[in-house]
Amino acid sequence: MDIHMKIARTVFCILTAVFLYTCDLPHQPGPMPTDIVETEFEPGLNIMGVLRADDQAGTSFININRALTTEEIYSDSIENFSPQITYAKVRSVDSAAEYQFVRSEDTSDWGSYFDTTLSVGAGEAYDLEIIASGFPTLTGHTIIPDKPQLVANSLLIDSDKVSFQIQHHASAFEYKLYLFFAASVSEKVVKPSNGNIIEVDWNFSISNGSPLYLGLTALDENLTRYGNSPISFIPNTYHPDGSTVSGGYGCFGSVSIAVIDL
């Protein structure tokens, strides 16, 4: 497998794990929510969809489940609660082209839907529509952020630190950074502040060896807001204040990814 494909797959797994976990109700003991909202259960789809601008078609994904009752969360038969999807499609606002996402047959991607032809680019806008039997139609909208770039000649590598500057673009609301070593990956999150330059000084353990690649992921407003929303508990979703879709729960957003050889 090409090294850049391996890196793209690693970033996919990290994004899926981070955002999908926040999309579902907790099913193991953890920190108490900061706010408990008393409400009646309202059925709906619970999704995590990420369009990925990474120079490779077919890496965007939508994970589709349904909101679960408290009793269902603790059931041993979660797969029986998978919704019957009529279709899940993404439409380009600019060209009106439509892309049908189909469920992966890979059991490790349970509940994930892909379109192998979709390749998105910076500044493009997309609408999401998911129809499932017995549920309200779920819709969402995202604008692909610009591909992250380093300021020219700003990259410095020492024995235990990497320093660089990110040329910030207003379309990105947060950056997830990855240092790839021979046998491990380190992650860092940086947020824009005042100005168009983001300074990064990143220390790492010399026991990891020298970093091989630097991954830069720019997040759109939807993923940033969802990932940073306050934790509240209602019977439908763990982040109700951060939901970025209509007619259901969860998030539909986008990222742009750059990989730099070190």
N, C-alpha and C positions, 0 to 999 in steps of 0.2 A: 504494500500500500504506500502511495506517495506520502512523504512526510507532511506536506501541507494538508492533505486529506486527513491524516491522522490527527493533526492539530485541530482541524475543523470539527472532526468527530468528538474530540475531547471537549472543545468549547461547547458543542451541542449538548453533550452529557451534563456538563456543569450547569449550563443554562436551564436545561430540563429539570435537573435535581433541585436547583435553587428556586425557580419560579413555580414549578409544579407542586412542590411541597407547600408553598404559601397559598396555592390555589385550593388545596384540599383541607378538610377539617383534620385536626390532629388526631391520630389514633394511638398515640402513646403519651404517657405522662410528660408534661413539659411546663414551661412558665405559665402562670395564670394570665389570662387576658387583662388588659388595662381597663376594659369596658365590657360589661355584660348587658346585652340588649334582649329584652323579653319580646318575642314576636312569634307569630304562628308560622309554621313551616310552609314555604311556598316552593313548589316543585320548579325546577329549571335546570338547564344545562350548566355545567361548571367547566370552563375551558382554560387552557393556556395555549395561545397561538403566537408564534414568533416568525416573522418574515426576516430572512437573513441575506444581507448583501455581502457575499464572501467570494465572489467570482466563480462559484460553482452552482449549477442548477440542481434543484431537488433537495436542498438542505433545509428549506423552510418547513415548519411543522405546526400542526395543531393537535394538542392532546384534548380529547373530548370525553368527559364523564358526565354524570349528573349529580346534582346536589343530593346529599344523603341525610336521612334522619339520624338522630343520635343512636337509635337501635341498630340501624344498618351499618353505621361506622364500625361497630364492634362485631359484626357478622364475619364468619369465615368464608363467605361466598361473594366477595366483592365483584367478581367477574359477572355474576348474574345480574348486576345492577347497571351493566353497560347499556346506554341508550341505543335504540334502533335509528340510525342516522339515515334520513332520506337523501340528503346531500350536504356537503360542506364545500362551499366555493368561495374563492377570492377573486374579486374583479378589479382590474386596473381602472382607476378613475380617469386616467389620461387617454388610454387607448380603447377602453371598454372590453378588452380581452378578458375572458373568464377562465379560471383554473379550478378544476375539480380535484379536491383532496380525497384520497382513498385510504382506507385503513391498512396499516402495515401488517403483513403476515408474519413478521418477526416477533416472536413472543417476548423478546426483551424490550420491544417498543410498544407494549400493550397499551391500547387506547390512543395511539398516535396515528395521525393521518398525514400523508405526504402527496405532493404533486411533483413528479420527477422532471417536469419541463419548466417550472417556474424559476426565473432568474430575475431578481429585483435590483434596482439601482438607486443611488442617492437622489433624494428629492421627489421620488415617485410616490403617489398616493394610492392606497388600496382599501377597498371595502370588503368586509367579511359577512357572509350570511350562512347560517347553519339551520337546517330544518330537521327536526326529529319528531317521530310519532309521539303524540301526547304531551309535547312541550311547546312553550312559546318560541317563536322564531328569534334566534339570537343574532345580533348584528354588531359590527365593530368597524373602526376606521383607524388607519395609521399612515404616517408619512415617514419614509425611510430616511434616517439620518445620514449625513455625509460620512464618507470613509475617514476614519481617524488618521491623522498625519503627525509626524514629528517635525519640530522646527529644524531646519537644515543645520547640520553640524552640532546639534545639541546632545547627541548620544555619547555618554562616557561610561566605560565599563572598568571597574576596579575589581580587586580580588574578592570583595564581599559586598559590593554595592553597584547598582546601575542607576545612572542619573540621565534624565532627558526632559525635554519640554514638548508638550502636546499643543498643536495649533488648534485651539478650540473653535468650533463652529456652532452657531446658535441652534442648529437642528438637533444637536446632541445635548441631553440633559444630565447624563452621567456616563462615566467610563469604567468598565471592568477591564483590568489589566492582568495578564498571565505571563509568568516566567516559566519556560519549559526547560527542565533539566533532563539529564539522561534517564532518570528513574522517578521523577516527581514533577509536580506543578505547583507553583505558588500563585496566589491570587491577591489582588489589591483593587480597591475601589477608590476612585477620585471623583470629585465633583467640581464643576466650574465655579469660579468666584468672579470677582471683577476683572475685566480685561479678557483678552483673547489668547493668553498664554497660560498653560497649566504647568507648574514646576513639579517634577516628580523625583524624589530621592528614595531609592528602594534598597534597603539592606537585606541580605540573604545569608544563610549559613554556608560557610565554605565547605561543610561536609557534603553538600549537594553537588559539589563540583562547579564548573562554570556553566552559566545559562547558555542554552543553544538558540532559543528563539524567544522573541517578545511578541505576545499577542495583545492587540488593542481592540476592544469592543465598545463601540459607541451605542448607547441606548436612547431610544426615542422617549417622548414624554410619558407615554402610557406605561411602559415597563418601569420607568423610574418612579412614577407616582405609585404604581402598584407595589413595587418592591419596598418602598419606604413608607407605606401607609401604616397607621397605627393598628395594632392587633386588637380586634374586637371579636366577640363570639356571638353569633346568631346561628340557628340550626342549619343555615345554608352554606355559609362561607366564612373563611377565617379573616379575610380582608375586605369587608363590605364597603368601607370608606374608599378603598382604592380600586374597586371594580371599574374597568374601562369599557365594558360592553353593555349593550341594551338587550333586554329580554332574557337575561340570564346572569351568570356570575363568572368572575375571572378576569382575564386580561387578553387583549389582542394588541400586540405591539411589534416593534421591529428593531433590528440592530444592523450595524455595518462593522465588518471585521477586517483588520489588517494584520498580517504576520510579517515580522521583520527578522531576518537572520542576524544573529549576533556573532 
